[in-house]
Every structure is written in C-alpha cells, then in structure tokens.
Amino acid sequence: MKRLRHELKFYINIEEYEILREKLQMVLKKDKNMVNDDGYHIRSLYFDNLLDNDLYEKSYGIYKRKKFRIRIYNGSDSIIKLEKKNRYGELINKESVSITKAEYEKILSWDYDFLREKNNPVAKDFYLYLRSQHMTPKIIVDYVREAYMEDIEDVRITFDKYLSFAANSLDIFDPNIVTVEALKFPLMIMEVKFNSYLPDYIRNILQLDSHHRSAISKYVICREAGMMYYK
C-alpha cells in the first residue's frame, strides 16, 4: 500500500520567509542534506509525452496526476534518482529508484531496455511510459531548497528559492548549462509536507491562512517561462 502524504504549497515573499525561517530554526531540525544556511541545490530533468499531458493536466484540474523526473543534488553524480511523483488532490506519493550515471546516459540515448530488467516498479513504469507514450525529456528545473524537519508525522517545511530553468540543455550534467529565472525574486515557494496531521505548534508558527496557498507546480512554472523565453 502506497503511503500518501499531505503537501501544501504557498507563494511567500522575502519578508515572510525571513520571519518564518527564524522561528523554525528554533524548534525544528535542519535537513542533513543542507550544505550551508542557504540549503542545497536540486536539479531535475522532467519528462512528458508528445501531447504534454503532464503539463496540461494540472491546468485542467485533473485529480490524479503523475510526473517522471531524474534528479541530482549539489551537481553531484553520487546520487541520481529516477522518481515518479503521484498526486491525488493535495495528497502525494513519491517513489524512486537509484540509477548510475551510465544508466542515465543510456536513457538520454534512448537505450532504456535495462529499465525493464530492474526489480523496481518505478523503473518498470518509466519503461512502459517511454515505450507506450513516447515520453521525452522536456526541461531542466533548478532551485535551492532550505528544509526543516520534525519527526512527529514526518513533517518537512521547505523553502524553494531561485527557481530557474535551463535554456540551452536537456543534460543535467552539462557543464555549460545556462539557467534563466522562472520565478522572480524575492518570491519563493514554501512547501509543507506531513503524514496525517500538522502538529499545532508548527501550524501556529506557520500561520498558513495568512499566506497565498496555490496549486504550484515547479515543472509547469518552468515550462511556461521557457515558452515565453523562446517567443
């Protein structure tokens, strides 16, 4: 049975961010992946089919959606994740499998039969979508994530900053990637994830009703920004 988690997303400005991070730092643990006070770098290559279904399903308000992406952290090839993110309204489930850089390069070269042999449902699903829906790489999404954690209900509060897309490449390891801002600073995205409930003391700190909640998709934001960029 897949574990579903709540995921709430908000646009916040720099003033809100500074107040919230100061309070959260006093009561929550920093994510161990943070390399400095700013957070850690995430770069993801998103896939979609010929009709861009994953791009447009959000706009159409489809309740059940999915996205496939390949993700790395801090520019390193030591951890490469092939991920499938499933969404059911505000509930999410994320499944992943680790791949090697050689396997990543095979996928980009359309040599992906090896996925069928992996004993992992994400790899097999991705293989089926590649074959049946002709999914292709669409865009690289780039941002810095600052994250705080609470063991109770596996709460994660993240601030995603400097959201950008790659304008000249679909290779996450391309040393000459040029990124373009997709969300104008000082605007950023706060995500609140938890299992069954958000503890009251965290809810009181966040004051969620005072922030602009939205069905935010970084993939959609970057695709739309990319379309405007190339006009």
C-alpha positions, 0 to 999 in steps of 0.5 A, a space after each residue: 500500500 502506497 503511503 500518501 502524504 499531505 503537501 501544501 504549497 504557498 507563494 511567500 515573499 522575502 519578508 515572510 520567509 525571513 520571519 518564518 525561517 527564524 522561528 523554525 530554526 528554533 524548534 525544528 531540525 535542519 535537513 542533513 542534506 543542507 550544505 550551508 544556511 542557504 540549503 542545497 541545490 536540486 536539479 531535475 530533468 522532467 519528462 512528458 509525452 508528445 501531447 504534454 499531458 503532464 503539463 496540461 493536466 494540472 491546468 485542467 484540474 485533473 485529480 490524479 496526476 503523475 510526473 517522471 523526473 531524474 534528479 541530482 543534488 549539489 551537481 553531484 553524480 553520487 546520487 541520481 534518482 529516477 522518481 515518479 511523483 503521484 498526486 491525488 488532490 493535495 495528497 502525494 506519493 513519491 517513489 524512486 529508484 537509484 540509477 548510475 550515471 551510465 544508466 542515465 546516459 543510456 536513457 538520454 540515448 534512448 537505450 532504456 531496455 535495462 529499465 525493464 530488467 530492474 526489480 523496481 516498479 518505478 523503473 518498470 513504469 518509466 519503461 512502459 511510459 517511454 515505450 507506450 507514450 513516447 515520453 521525452 525529456 522536456 526541461 531542466 528545473 533548478 532551485 535551492 531548497 532550505 528544509 526543516 524537519 520534525 519527526 512527529 508525522 514526518 513533517 518537512 517545511 521547505 523553502 524553494 528559492 531561485 527557481 530557474 530553468 535551463 535554456 540551452 540543455 536537456 543534460 543535467 550534467 552539462 557543464 555549460 548549462 545556462 539557467 534563466 529565472 522562472 520565478 522572480 525574486 524575492 518570491 519563493 515557494 514554501 512547501 509543507 509536507 506531513 503524514 496525517 496531521 500538522 502538529 499545532 505548534 508548527 501550524 501556529 508558527 506557520 500561520 498558513 491562512 495568512 499566506 497565498 496557498 496555490 496549486 504550484 507546480 515547479 515543472 509547469 512554472 518552468 515550462 511556461 517561462 521557457 515558452 515565453 523565453 523562446 517567443 
